[in-house]
Amino acid sequence: MIRIGDYWSYLQGEFGATLLPIVWNFIILLSIPTLTLILWVIFWPLWLTYVRSKNFFGIKYVILEVRLPREMMKSPKAMELFLHSIHNTADGNWIAQYIKGETRPWYSLELVSIEGRVKFMIWSEDQRKIGLMSALYAQFPGIEIHEVEDYTKGVQYDKETMKLWAAEFKFTQDDPYPIKTYIDYGLDKDPKEEFKVDPLVPVLEFLGSVGPNQQVWIQFIVRAHKKEIRKPGTLFVKVDEWKEKAEELKNKIMMRDAKSKISGTKDKESGRTTPPTLSEGEKDIVAALDRSITKLPFDVGIRALYFGKKESYVAPFGIGGIIGGMKNFNTEHLNGFKPNSDMWMGPLDLPWSDFRSIRKHRAARNALLAYKMRSFFYTPFTDGKQLVLNTEELATIYHFPGANAMTPTLDRIPSKKAGAPANLPI
């Protein structure tokens, strides 16, 4: 009878000299890709966070306040042309991205009400300031641009003396559906001021009605949208998912219309078959999608804060005003905005689900910090819902209004500037 011990001794004697080294070599070879994968999964994101943070804090940033003339005769089309000038998809080469930590440039277009004083602000890298100002002056020659101190610096969250509500916004429908734009409101035709219907004006009126010891901040963080999704079955070919979904949606509507025309609808009295056509709503969707994908797209993050001293804070006014203002761009058959309930939505409904409001206060501090850092696409705050808006849509929600915006607390230039006459004596 052969015992296991004897058989093992036999194997060691016969194959030990060759088998064990092979096994050890196999284990070592297997551990190399395993260890590499572990290092890649764990340490590569940490490295990117480190180099990008180092790059971010090594750059100087500026806040530009834009003051409007009393008579602004430009339509939102001018803002759309300005947006073309900041549509920069360059990420840099691999050394710039992964060694130096450089990123695609982003900007923050901001609407601010400080105790009712309404201001238009733009946050940017200091090195891009001259280009920004030149592009703005080219489209809006009557404006004034001032570099000012960051208005967020002096605000710190104090749970004992203040209340703060924050929200980020997402779409009401799938991303490819466009929102109602200034063209739908007829503002592309430059009508007379008394006939203009500007969806931004109610937002400005709300901001102008903010009382003492209260502030409302709204920011649209933008960067140029580019192809980032790798095409299935390829290694290096990338596709624009936003545009492909829009084309797919449009084709789906047109295909359904084609099938319905083939089948038709039979009239009982005449016996004739009448081919149906697209409804007015479907025609609007197809036309809007067609127009949407022909324009330059931006990745956009929308964030809003309402805060004030406890005795002045009025939740229905501030929260309702922000959400109601964003609804001015909504339509039932296209798209719109609604708060993203997954991101810092204020106090929880059930007091026992948040002991001593610890989570609420932490969310308030994080929301304020995210706003101050203008962080959305890159660490540390990347959990928000990223939207894609083209230049037409973005110019609708952020543009300089005309004289039909009668908000008295909107800072405007008191008098119109003009050049000196050419025939002045020397």
C-alpha positions in Angstrom: 0.0 0.0 0.0 1.5 3.4 -1.0 1.4 6.0 1.7 0.9 9.7 0.9 4.1 10.6 2.7 6.1 8.2 0.6 4.5 9.6 -2.6 5.3 13.2 -1.5 8.9 12.2 -0.8 9.1 10.6 -4.2 7.8 13.8 -5.9 10.3 16.0 -4.0 13.1 13.7 -5.0 12.1 13.4 -8.6 10.7 16.9 -9.4 11.7 19.1 -6.5 14.7 20.4 -8.3 12.6 21.7 -11.3 9.0 21.9 -10.1 9.5 24.3 -7.2 11.4 27.0 -9.1 8.7 26.9 -11.8 6.0 27.4 -9.2 7.8 30.2 -7.6 8.5 31.9 -10.9 4.8 31.6 -11.8 3.8 33.2 -8.5 6.2 36.0 -9.0 5.1 36.6 -12.6 1.5 36.6 -11.5 2.1 39.0 -8.7 3.6 41.6 -10.9 0.5 42.5 -12.9 -1.6 42.0 -9.8 0.5 44.5 -7.8 0.5 46.8 -10.8 -3.2 46.7 -11.0 -3.6 47.4 -7.2 -1.1 50.3 -7.5 -3.0 51.7 -10.5 -6.5 51.5 -8.9 -5.4 52.9 -5.5 -2.5 55.3 -6.1 -3.2 56.6 -9.6 -6.3 58.6 -8.5 -4.3 59.8 -5.5 -1.6 61.0 -7.8 -4.0 62.8 -10.0 -5.6 64.5 -7.0 -2.2 65.6 -5.7 -0.9 67.1 -9.0 -4.2 68.7 -9.9 -4.6 70.2 -6.4 -1.0 71.4 -6.5 -1.6 73.0 -9.9 -5.0 74.5 -8.8 -3.5 76.2 -5.7 -0.5 77.4 -7.6 -2.6 79.5 -10.0 -3.9 83.0 -9.3 -7.6 83.5 -9.9 -9.6 86.7 -10.3 -13.2 87.9 -10.0 -14.4 90.3 -12.7 -17.5 92.4 -12.0 -19.4 93.5 -15.1 -21.3 96.7 -14.7 -24.0 97.3 -17.4 -25.0 100.6 -19.1 -28.5 101.9 -18.5 -29.3 101.1 -22.2 -28.2 97.6 -23.1 -29.4 97.1 -26.7 -27.7 93.7 -27.3 -29.6 90.5 -27.5 -28.4 87.2 -25.8 -26.9 86.4 -29.2 -24.0 88.7 -28.2 -23.4 86.6 -25.0 -23.5 83.5 -27.2 -20.7 84.9 -29.3 -18.7 85.7 -26.2 -19.1 82.1 -25.1 -17.5 81.0 -28.4 -14.3 82.8 -27.3 -14.0 80.7 -24.1 -14.8 77.3 -25.7 -11.4 75.7 -25.3 -11.2 71.9 -25.4 -7.4 71.7 -25.0 -6.4 69.5 -22.1 -2.7 69.6 -22.9 -0.4 66.6 -23.6 0.1 63.7 -21.3 2.9 65.4 -19.4 0.8 68.5 -18.8 -2.2 66.5 -17.7 -0.6 63.7 -15.6 2.7 65.1 -14.4 1.9 68.8 -14.1 -1.8 68.4 -13.2 -3.1 70.8 -15.8 -6.8 70.6 -16.7 -9.2 71.9 -19.3 -9.9 75.6 -18.4 -13.1 76.3 -16.7 -15.0 79.4 -15.7 -17.7 80.4 -13.3 -20.5 82.8 -14.5 -22.1 84.1 -11.4 -25.3 86.0 -10.4 -25.0 87.5 -6.9 -27.3 89.3 -4.6 -25.7 90.8 -1.5 -28.6 92.2 0.6 -30.4 93.1 -2.6 -27.5 94.5 -4.5 -27.4 92.5 -7.8 -24.1 91.9 -9.6 -22.8 90.0 -12.6 -19.5 88.3 -11.8 -17.1 86.1 -13.8 -14.4 83.9 -12.1 -11.4 82.9 -14.1 -7.7 82.3 -14.0 -5.7 85.5 -13.9 -3.8 84.6 -17.0 -7.0 84.4 -19.0 -8.3 87.8 -17.7 -7.2 89.9 -20.7 -8.7 87.6 -23.2 -12.0 87.5 -21.3 -12.2 91.3 -21.0 -11.4 91.7 -24.7 -14.1 89.3 -25.7 -16.6 91.0 -23.5 -15.8 94.5 -24.7 -16.0 93.3 -28.3 -19.6 92.2 -27.8 -20.7 94.8 -25.2 -18.9 98.0 -25.9 -20.8 100.0 -23.2 -20.0 97.9 -20.2 -17.4 98.4 -17.5 -15.3 95.5 -16.1 -13.6 95.8 -12.7 -11.3 93.3 -11.0 -12.7 93.0 -7.5 -12.0 91.1 -4.3 -13.7 87.7 -4.1 -17.0 88.4 -2.4 -17.0 84.8 -0.9 -13.9 85.3 1.2 -15.5 87.0 4.1 -18.3 84.5 4.5 -17.8 81.6 7.0 -20.6 79.2 8.0 -21.6 79.6 11.7 -24.3 77.3 12.8 -25.0 79.4 15.9 -25.9 82.6 14.0 -26.8 81.7 10.5 -28.9 79.4 8.3 -27.8 78.2 4.9 -29.6 76.3 2.1 -27.7 75.0 -1.0 -28.7 73.1 -4.1 -27.3 71.9 -7.3 -29.6 71.5 -10.4 -30.1 68.7 -12.9 -32.4 68.2 -15.9 -36.0 67.2 -15.7 -35.5 64.9 -18.7 -32.7 63.2 -20.5 -29.7 65.4 -21.3 -30.1 65.7 -25.1 -33.5 67.5 -24.8 -32.8 71.3 -24.9 -34.3 73.9 -22.6 -36.5 76.8 -23.7 -34.0 79.4 -25.1 -34.0 83.1 -25.9 -34.8 82.2 -29.5 -38.0 80.6 -28.4 -38.8 83.9 -26.6 -38.1 85.9 -29.7 -35.1 87.7 -28.3 -32.9 86.9 -31.3 -34.9 89.4 -33.3 -34.1 92.4 -31.0 -37.6 93.6 -30.4 -38.3 96.9 -28.7 -37.6 96.9 -25.0 -41.2 97.2 -24.0 -42.1 94.1 -26.0 -39.3 91.9 -24.7 -40.1 88.8 -22.7 -36.8 87.9 -21.0 -36.8 84.8 -18.7 -33.9 86.2 -16.8 -35.7 89.3 -15.6 -37.9 87.5 -13.0 -34.6 86.0 -11.6 -33.1 89.5 -11.3 -36.2 90.8 -9.7 -36.1 88.1 -7.1 -32.4 88.8 -6.4 -33.2 92.5 -6.1 -35.8 91.8 -3.4 -33.3 90.0 -1.1 -33.4 91.8 2.2 -30.8 92.8 4.8 -28.6 90.2 6.3 -29.4 87.8 3.5 -27.5 86.7 0.3 -28.2 84.6 -2.7 -25.4 83.3 -4.9 -25.9 81.5 -8.2 -23.0 80.1 -10.2 -22.8 78.4 -13.6 -19.5 76.6 -13.7 -18.6 75.9 -17.4 -15.9 74.2 -19.5 -15.9 73.2 -23.1 -17.5 69.9 -23.8 -15.6 67.4 -25.9 -15.6 63.7 -27.0 -14.7 61.7 -23.9 -16.5 58.4 -24.2 -14.5 55.6 -25.8 -16.3 53.9 -28.7 -17.1 50.3 -27.9 -14.7 47.9 -29.5 -11.9 50.4 -29.9 -9.0 51.7 -27.9 -8.5 55.2 -29.1 -11.7 56.3 -30.9 -13.9 58.6 -28.8 -17.4 59.7 -29.4 -19.6 62.5 -28.3 -22.3 60.7 -26.3 -24.4 63.9 -26.0 -24.6 64.4 -29.7 -25.2 60.7 -30.5 -28.1 60.6 -28.0 -29.6 63.7 -29.6 -29.3 62.1 -33.1 -30.8 58.8 -31.8 -33.7 60.6 -30.2 -34.4 62.6 -33.3 -34.2 59.6 -35.6 -36.5 57.6 -33.2 -39.2 60.3 -33.6 -38.8 60.5 -37.4 -38.8 56.6 -37.7 -42.0 56.5 -35.7 -43.5 59.1 -38.0 -42.4 57.1 -41.1 -44.0 53.9 -39.8 -47.2 55.7 -38.9 -47.4 57.1 -42.4 -47.1 53.7 -44.0 -49.9 52.3 -41.8 -52.0 55.4 -42.0 -55.4 56.1 -40.5 -58.5 54.9 -42.3 -61.5 57.2 -42.4 -64.7 55.2 -41.8 -66.9 57.5 -44.0 -64.7 58.0 -47.0 -62.7 54.8 -46.7 -59.5 56.7 -47.5 -56.3 56.1 -45.6 -54.8 59.4 -44.3 -51.2 59.3 -43.4 -50.6 60.9 -40.0 -47.9 63.5 -39.5 -45.9 64.7 -36.5 -47.7 66.5 -33.8 -46.7 70.2 -33.2 -44.9 69.1 -30.0 -42.9 66.5 -31.9 -42.1 69.0 -34.6 -40.8 71.4 -31.9 -38.6 68.6 -30.4 -37.1 67.7 -33.7 -36.4 71.3 -34.6 -35.0 72.0 -31.2 -32.7 69.0 -31.4 -31.6 69.9 -34.9 -30.7 73.4 -33.8 -29.1 72.2 -30.5 -26.5 69.9 -32.0 -25.2 72.5 -34.4 -23.9 74.7 -31.6 -20.9 74.5 -29.4 -21.6 72.5 -26.2 -20.4 73.2 -22.7 -20.2 71.0 -19.6 -22.1 72.9 -17.0 -22.6 72.6 -13.2 -25.3 74.8 -11.6 -25.1 75.6 -7.9 -27.1 78.0 -5.8 -26.9 79.2 -2.1 -29.3 81.1 0.0 -28.2 82.1 3.5 -28.6 84.8 6.2 -28.7 85.5 9.8 -31.2 83.3 11.7 -33.6 86.2 12.4 -33.6 87.3 8.8 -33.6 83.9 7.0 -36.9 83.2 5.3 -36.9 79.7 3.7 -40.0 80.0 1.5 -38.8 83.2 0.0 -35.2 82.2 -0.6 -35.6 78.6 -1.6 -38.8 79.2 -3.5 -37.3 82.2 -5.4 -34.3 80.2 -6.6 -36.2 77.1 -7.7 -39.0 79.2 -9.2 -36.5 81.3 -11.1 -34.9 78.3 -12.7 -38.4 77.1 -13.8 -38.5 80.0 -16.2 -36.4 78.0 -18.6 -38.6 74.8 -18.4 -41.0 73.4 -20.9 -43.1 70.2 -20.6 -42.2 68.7 -23.9 -38.5 69.7 -23.9 -36.3 70.1 -20.8 -35.9 72.1 -17.7 -34.1 72.3 -14.3 -34.9 70.9 -10.9 -32.9 70.5 -7.7 -30.7 67.5 -7.4 -31.9 65.9 -4.2 -28.7 63.9 -3.9 -26.7 67.1 -3.2 -26.8 69.2 0.0 -30.6 69.9 0.1 -30.8 71.5 3.6 -32.3 70.0 6.7 -33.6 66.5 6.8 -37.4 66.0 7.3 -37.1 63.7 10.3 -35.2 65.2 13.2 -34.2 61.8 14.7 -32.5 60.9 11.4 -29.8 63.5 12.0 -28.6 63.7 15.6 -28.0 67.3 16.6 -28.1 68.3 12.9 -24.6 67.1 12.4 -25.1 66.0 8.8 -27.0 69.2 7.9 -24.2 71.5 9.2 -21.5 69.4 7.5 -23.4 69.6 4.2 -23.8 73.4 4.6 -20.0 73.8 5.2 -19.2 71.6 2.2 -21.6 73.4 -0.1 -20.1 76.8 0.9 -16.6 75.5 0.4 -17.5 74.0 -3.0 -18.9 77.3 -4.1 -15.8 79.2 -3.0 -13.5 76.8 -4.7 -15.6 76.8 -7.9 -15.0 73.0 -7.9 -17.2 70.8 -10.0 -15.4 68.9 -12.7 -12.3 68.1 -10.7 -11.4 67.2 -7.1 -12.4 67.7 -4.4 -16.1 68.2 -5.3 -17.0 66.0 -8.3 -20.3 64.4 -7.1 -22.6 66.9 -8.8 -24.8 66.2 -11.8 -22.9 67.4 -14.9 -25.1 68.9 -17.6 -24.4 69.6 -21.3 -25.7 73.0 -22.5 -24.9 74.5 -25.9 -24.0 78.2 -26.3 -27.6 79.1 -27.0 -28.9 77.5 -23.9 -26.1 78.9 -21.7 -26.6 82.4 -23.1 -30.3 82.1 -22.1 -29.6 81.5 -18.5 -26.7 83.9 -18.2 -26.8 87.1 -20.2 -26.8 90.8 -19.7 -30.4 92.1 -19.8 -31.7 95.2 -21.6 -33.5 98.2 -20.2 -36.6 96.0 -19.7 -34.9 94.7 -16.5 -36.1 97.5 -14.2 -34.5 96.0 -11.0 -33.4 99.2 -9.2 -30.6 97.5 -7.3 -28.9 96.0 -10.4 -25.7 97.9 -10.6 -25.5 99.9 -13.8 -23.3 102.7 -15.1 -24.9 106.0 -14.2 -24.2 107.8 -17.4 -23.4 106.8 -21.0 -19.8 107.3 -22.0 -18.8 108.9 -25.3 -15.5 109.8 -27.0 -14.3 113.4 -27.2 -15.2 115.5 -30.3 -12.6 115.3 -33.0 -12.6 119.1 -33.5 -11.5 120.1 -30.0 -8.7 122.8 -30.0 -5.3 121.6 -29.1 
